[in-house]
């Protein structure tokens, strides 16, 4: 996020809807540091030189073996110049005159989909706008909560087939609640909404605990990723500490009971489908379900 005299430099990709902007972003090249990559990408995409880089946050990205890292930077010199092909427009915006941003009551997956001319996101654009929304929403401020009611049931889909369903469709899945072994914590905040990443497994076998000295062998369990909002209402879960145990995982049911690690549950939610990396055409699609409601099976 580039700053100059209280203004932010935002750019619009050729794939974005008119009026929708994001932070400048790109990939690290071999031999570069993160800071060098940020300076180069800004210069290549909008023609200005930046400095005084300040680390903002990192965000795990499970769909490409990548890690997103955000920086604030100060404009040093140069006027905006775009190539008209990849970037078609860029401008400085004050905080009280920001361009189009997602509504505050939308969840992460809905915000991802709202701003593209095409329904299927490219891998690079999905990464770019997703992190830009984190930064922009953080600048704008928090959002108001709202009470939840039971949504209409989604289409019943097998876990093994869920990534073949259309992006943004509502689905209903049945399976065993699990967390991803090998990670300390995987909860993050997006514009005032906090979510945690869990999994829904088709089989009831408990996954083996992660051991870096003894990598798992054999087929991976049939599972899909879940993005679960943190809160006290039905379909939400308790926040997880950095170091947690099985008993810390509690999803709230309408009855007031909790679904815990290993519980057999029914999930209703909205599906986000992420295409594979275009640099690897054979790469499979990935997907996750933003949880709206949880009930006992």
C-alpha positions as semicolon CSV with decimal commas, in nm:
position;residue;x (nm);y (nm);z (nm)
1;X;0,000;0,000;0,000
2;X;0,168;0,320;-0,123
3;X;0,120;0,644;0,069
4;X;0,184;1,010;-0,021
5;X;0,064;1,304;0,186
6;X;-0,227;1,110;0,333
7;X;-0,332;0,955;0,002
8;X;-0,310;0,596;-0,122
9;X;-0,205;0,484;-0,469
10;X;-0,445;0,218;-0,602
11;X;-0,451;0,056;-0,946
12;X;-0,713;-0,110;-1,164
13;X;-0,632;-0,424;-1,358
14;X;-0,780;-0,480;-1,702
15;X;-0,976;-0,770;-1,549
16;X;-1,143;-0,558;-1,280
17;X;-1,482;-0,397;-1,317
18;X;-1,478;-0,026;-1,394
19;X;-1,427;0,170;-1,073
20;X;-1,273;-0,116;-0,876
21;X;-0,912;-0,073;-0,762
22;X;-0,663;-0,274;-0,559
23;X;-0,319;-0,238;-0,408
24;X;-0,024;-0,295;-0,638
25;X;0,096;-0,655;-0,609
26;X;0,314;-0,913;-0,776
27;X;0,542;-1,212;-0,735
28;X;0,892;-1,237;-0,593
29;X;1,155;-1,329;-0,850
30;X;1,442;-1,568;-0,782
31;X;1,725;-1,386;-0,604
32;X;1,507;-1,101;-0,473
33;X;1,421;-1,006;-0,118
34;X;1,060;-0,925;-0,037
35;X;1,143;-0,555;-0,018
36;X;1,324;-0,558;-0,353
37;X;1,028;-0,732;-0,514
38;X;0,785;-0,473;-0,378
39;X;0,991;-0,181;-0,512
40;X;1,031;-0,347;-0,853
41;X;0,663;-0,441;-0,893
42;X;0,550;-0,089;-0,806
43;X;0,792;0,064;-1,056
44;X;0,689;-0,180;-1,329
45;X;0,315;-0,149;-1,277
46;X;0,260;0,221;-1,199
47;X;0,593;0,388;-1,279
48;X;0,675;0,540;-0,940
49;X;0,963;0,482;-0,702
50;X;0,890;0,393;-0,340
51;X;1,095;0,352;-0,024
52;X;1,066;0,339;0,355
53;X;0,895;0,000;0,335
54;X;0,717;-0,107;0,653
55;X;0,599;-0,461;0,705
56;X;0,220;-0,484;0,755
57;X;0,115;-0,849;0,777
58;X;0,145;-1,190;0,617
59;X;-0,137;-1,422;0,523
60;X;-0,126;-1,797;0,456
61;X;-0,246;-1,892;0,111
62;X;-0,334;-2,263;0,086
63;X;-0,410;-2,273;-0,286
64;X;-0,067;-2,236;-0,442
65;X;0,200;-2,311;-0,182
66;X;0,243;-1,935;-0,149
67;X;0,257;-1,677;0,127
68;X;0,119;-1,327;0,084
69;X;0,314;-1,049;0,252
70;X;0,192;-0,688;0,272
71;X;0,394;-0,368;0,310
72;X;0,325;-0,001;0,345
73;X;0,559;0,213;0,134
74;X;0,622;0,586;0,091
75;X;0,623;0,752;-0,250
76;X;0,969;0,892;-0,325
77;X;0,952;1,013;-0,684
78;X;0,786;0,978;-1,022
79;X;0,445;1,025;-1,175
80;X;0,193;0,749;-1,239
81;X;0,248;0,569;-1,570
82;X;0,049;0,254;-1,657
83;X;0,100;0,021;-1,953
84;X;-0,267;0,017;-2,053
85;X;-0,263;-0,361;-2,083
86;X;-0,212;-0,524;-1,744
87;X;-0,287;-0,206;-1,549
88;X;-0,533;0,028;-1,720
89;X;-0,576;0,293;-1,454
90;X;-0,408;0,412;-1,134
91;X;-0,465;0,714;-0,913
92;X;-0,415;0,864;-0,570
93;X;-0,712;0,839;-0,330
94;X;-0,777;1,005;0,004
95;X;-0,930;0,795;0,280
96;X;-1,259;0,981;0,255
97;X;-1,279;0,926;-0,122
98;X;-1,178;0,564;-0,168
99;X;-1,299;0,377;-0,478
100;X;-1,542;0,085;-0,471
101;X;-1,493;-0,143;-0,168
102;X;-1,683;-0,454;-0,053
103;X;-1,989;-0,409;0,173
104;X;-1,901;-0,447;0,538
105;X;-2,132;-0,742;0,604
106;X;-1,989;-0,961;0,332
107;X;-1,773;-1,255;0,422
108;X;-1,431;-1,319;0,276
109;X;-1,545;-1,542;-0,009
110;X;-1,822;-1,302;-0,116
111;X;-1,579;-1,012;-0,124
112;X;-1,340;-1,211;-0,340
113;X;-1,603;-1,268;-0,607
114;X;-1,774;-0,930;-0,610
115;X;-1,531;-0,732;-0,820
116;X;-1,445;-0,932;-1,129
117;X;-1,589;-0,903;-1,477
118;X;-1,538;-1,278;-1,526
119;X;-1,682;-1,538;-1,285
120;X;-1,365;-1,751;-1,285
121;X;-1,078;-1,573;-1,117
122;X;-0,724;-1,602;-1,240
123;X;-0,477;-1,728;-0,984
124;X;-0,276;-1,404;-0,979
125;X;-0,580;-1,176;-0,959
126;X;-0,737;-1,377;-0,681
127;X;-0,422;-1,332;-0,472
128;X;-0,390;-0,964;-0,560
129;X;-0,741;-0,847;-0,477
130;X;-0,780;-1,070;-0,175
131;X;-0,486;-0,910;0,003
132;X;-0,577;-0,562;-0,122
133;X;-0,918;-0,600;0,042
134;X;-0,751;-0,685;0,372
135;X;-0,549;-0,365;0,359
136;X;-0,825;-0,141;0,232
137;X;-1,086;-0,264;0,477
138;X;-0,840;-0,226;0,761
139;X;-0,798;0,140;0,667
140;X;-1,168;0,208;0,635
141;X;-1,250;0,062;0,976
142;X;-1,461;-0,201;1,148
143;X;-1,802;-0,328;1,050
144;X;-2,122;-0,382;1,241
145;X;-2,236;-0,731;1,331
146;X;-2,580;-0,872;1,271
147;X;-2,791;-1,151;1,411
148;X;-2,803;-1,478;1,223
149;X;-3,092;-1,691;1,118
150;X;-3,089;-2,033;0,957
151;X;-3,023;-2,007;0,581
152;X;-3,203;-2,216;0,323
153;X;-3,031;-2,554;0,278
154;X;-2,769;-2,567;0,007
155;X;-2,735;-2,832;-0,263
156;X;-2,630;-3,163;-0,111
157;X;-2,287;-3,249;-0,247
158;X;-2,030;-3,515;-0,164
159;X;-1,707;-3,381;-0,019
160;X;-1,508;-3,547;-0,298
161;X;-1,710;-3,360;-0,563
162;X;-1,750;-3,017;-0,407
163;X;-1,475;-2,844;-0,609
164;X;-1,661;-2,938;-0,928
165;X;-1,961;-2,727;-0,828
166;X;-1,996;-2,370;-0,965
167;X;-1,816;-2,092;-0,783
168;X;-2,040;-1,897;-0,543
169;X;-2,297;-2,178;-0,521
170;X;-2,450;-2,274;-0,189
171;X;-2,376;-2,628;-0,080
172;X;-2,457;-2,869;0,199
173;X;-2,187;-3,113;0,311
174;X;-2,186;-3,393;0,566
175;X;-1,865;-3,511;0,727
176;X;-1,630;-3,519;1,024
177;X;-1,492;-3,193;1,161
178;X;-1,113;-3,179;1,172
179;X;-0,829;-2,928;1,189
180;X;-0,521;-2,921;0,971
181;X;-0,239;-3,098;1,150
182;X;0,102;-2,936;1,147
183;X;-0,002;-2,573;1,195
184;X;0,004;-2,378;1,520
185;X;-0,288;-2,150;1,443
186;X;-0,474;-2,056;1,128
187;X;-0,712;-1,779;1,225
188;X;-0,700;-1,438;1,058
189;X;-0,895;-1,112;1,045
190;X;-1,042;-0,949;0,736
191;X;-1,187;-0,602;0,779
192;X;-1,323;-0,670;1,125
193;X;-1,431;-1,030;1,055
194;X;-1,220;-1,307;1,202
195;X;-1,227;-1,656;1,058
196;X;-1,051;-1,984;1,127
197;X;-0,965;-2,254;0,875
198;X;-1,082;-2,607;0,951
199;X;-1,158;-2,913;0,738
200;X;-1,450;-3,147;0,681
201;X;-1,344;-3,508;0,622
202;X;-1,544;-3,777;0,447
203;X;-1,403;-4,058;0,657
204;X;-1,408;-4,088;1,032
205;X;-1,042;-4,182;1,079
206;X;-0,852;-3,933;1,291
207;X;-0,566;-3,780;1,090
208;X;-0,219;-3,857;1,213
209;X;-0,050;-3,587;1,414
210;X;0,209;-3,392;1,219
211;X;0,568;-3,506;1,267
212;X;0,836;-3,333;1,062
213;X;1,065;-3,631;1,111
214;X;0,805;-3,879;0,988
215;X;0,619;-3,744;0,684
216;X;0,282;-3,899;0,617
217;X;0,263;-4,165;0,351
218;X;-0,027;-4,299;0,149
219;X;-0,332;-4,126;0,013
220;X;-0,450;-3,799;0,162
221;X;-0,792;-3,810;0,330
222;X;-1,091;-3,696;0,125
223;X;-1,161;-3,353;0,271
224;X;-1,254;-2,996;0,192
225;X;-1,142;-2,673;0,356
226;X;-1,378;-2,468;0,570
227;X;-1,361;-2,099;0,652
228;X;-1,548;-2,059;0,982
229;X;-1,640;-1,718;1,127
230;X;-1,541;-1,658;1,488
231;X;-1,827;-1,567;1,718
232;X;-2,093;-1,692;1,956
233;X;-2,380;-1,753;1,713
234;X;-2,491;-2,068;1,531
235;X;-2,248;-2,157;1,253
236;X;-1,965;-1,973;1,429
237;X;-1,679;-2,100;1,640
238;X;-1,470;-2,001;1,940
239;X;-1,145;-1,824;1,863
240;X;-0,837;-2,045;1,873
241;X;-0,527;-1,960;2,073
242;X;-0,189;-1,977;1,903
243;X;-0,131;-2,314;2,063
244;X;-0,447;-2,517;2,094
245;X;-0,569;-2,870;2,156
246;X;-0,861;-3,072;2,021
247;X;-1,095;-2,955;2,296
248;X;-1,047;-2,588;2,196
249;X;-1,233;-2,646;1,867
250;X;-1,598;-2,566;1,930
251;X;-1,854;-2,486;1,659
252;X;-2,185;-2,355;1,788
253;X;-2,513;-2,525;1,700
254;X;-2,854;-2,360;1,722
255;X;-2,945;-2,585;2,014
256;X;-2,666;-2,433;2,219
257;X;-2,453;-2,747;2,197
258;X;-2,110;-2,749;2,036
259;X;-1,960;-2,955;1,758
260;X;-1,603;-3,048;1,844
261;X;-1,302;-3,210;1,678
262;X;-1,423;-3,536;1,524
263;X;-1,796;-3,453;1,539
264;X;-2,012;-3,573;1,249
265;X;-2,193;-3,259;1,130
266;X;-2,386;-3,096;0,847
267;X;-2,241;-2,778;0,699
268;X;-2,433;-2,521;0,493
269;X;-2,227;-2,251;0,326
270;X;-2,106;-2,073;0,015
271;X;-1,845;-2,227;-0,210
272;X;-1,538;-2,048;-0,344
273;X;-1,357;-2,224;-0,628
274;X;-0,999;-2,117;-0,703
275;X;-0,858;-2,222;-1,042
276;X;-0,521;-2,393;-1,051
277;X;-0,200;-2,204;-1,118
278;X;-0,206;-2,103;-1,489
279;X;0,166;-2,173;-1,506
280;X;0,086;-2,537;-1,434
281;X;-0,211;-2,629;-1,656
282;X;-0,249;-2,971;-1,498
283;X;-0,283;-2,824;-1,148
284;X;-0,622;-2,910;-0,998
285;X;-0,871;-2,653;-0,878
286;X;-0,896;-2,584;-0,508
287;X;-1,196;-2,471;-0,313
288;X;-1,325;-2,388;0,032
289;X;-1,665;-2,338;0,190
290;X;-1,747;-2,031;0,397
291;X;-1,959;-2,176;0,674
292;X;-2,301;-2,019;0,738
293;X;-2,472;-2,285;0,950
294;X;-2,379;-2,602;1,137
295;X;-2,614;-2,871;1,257
296;X;-2,575;-3,217;1,406
297;X;-2,599;-3,503;1,157
